[in-house]
Amino acid sequence: MTETEKSDAALEAFFDAARAAPPEVSPELMDRVHADAATHQPRAPRGGLRGLWALLGGGPGLGGLVTATCVGFWIGVAPPEALPDLGALVLGSDTAVEVDAYGFGWDIGVEG
């Protein structure tokens, strides 16, 4: 046996002794731990608009949500030329844009 194997065997004997008699936690200590954990838990969500406001993360969270929604809508309506038109790929159709008198318009035609 090498020196490492001897020290591992002695250490393993200590671990076996500890596994044989695990320490018991007193109920008073567990009550104190549970009470301390309850004080650190977040409060229950409020109802109504204040609850929704808190759920979204307040002003910064709502600002990020609005920004992502606007950018997603913008890219969906007028995708950059570098991006493929995912709607046409999913529908399996050809997309042609025809601008009407108001400056808007698109037409999705099915390839046949």
N, C-alpha and C positions, 0 to 999 in steps of 0.2 A: 504494500500500500504506500501510496505517496503521502506527503504531508497534507496536501489538499484534500485527499479522500478521507484522512483521519479527522480533519477539522470539520468536513461536511457531515461525517457520521455523528460526531459529537453534537453538532448543531441540530441535526435531524432528530436526535434523541430529545433535545429540549422542545422541538416543535411537536413531537409525539406526545410528550407530557402535557403540553399546553392544550392539545386537541382532546386529550382524555378528560380534562376537567375544565371546560370553558367557563369563564367568569359569568356570574349572574348579575344582571343590572337590576338595581332596586326600583320598585314602582314609583317611588318619590322622584328619582332622577328622571325616569321616563316622562312623568307628568311635567316636570320642569322643562325638559327638552321639547315636548309637544307645545307647551305654553309659549316658549320662546319662538318656536317655528311659526305658531299662529300669529304672533305679532309682526313677523317679517313677510307674511303673505300679502299679496296685493288685495286691495279692497274689492268687494263685489262690484261688478259693473252696474252703473246707474242706468235707469231707463230713459227713454225719450231722446231728445237731441243731444243732451250732455253725454249720455252713454255712447251714442254714435260718434260724437266728437272725440271722446276718450279712446274709443275703439280704433279710430283712424289715426290716432297719434297726434291729435291737436292740429295746430296750424301747419307745422312742417310736413306732417303726414298727408294732410289734405292738399297742400300745395304740390307735393310730389305726385299724388294721385291725379290731380287735375292736369298737370303738365304731361304725364304719361298718356292720359286719355286724349289730350289735344294732339300730341305728336302721333299717336297711333291712328287717330282719325285722319290726320293730314297725310300720313304715308299711305293709308288705305285708299283715300280718294285720289290722290295725285302722287303715285309712287315715283321715285327718282328713276331715271333711265337705267341706272346700274342694277336696280333690283328687278327680278322677274315679276310679272303680274301673277301673283299667287291665285287670284280669283279665276283667271283664265286657265291656269294649270290645273286647278281642282275641277273646274267645270268641263275641261277639255274643249274649250271654245276659243275662237279668235276674237280679240278685242280691238275695236276701232273707235277712235275718239273723233266725234264730230261736234265742233263747237257751234252752239246755236246763237241766236241774236243776243242772248244775255251773257255769253261767255262761258256757259256750262254745257255739259252734255257728254254722254258716252253711250255706246251701243255695243252689246255683246252678241255676236252672231255665232250660231252653232256651225261648226265645220261639217260639211256633208259629203 
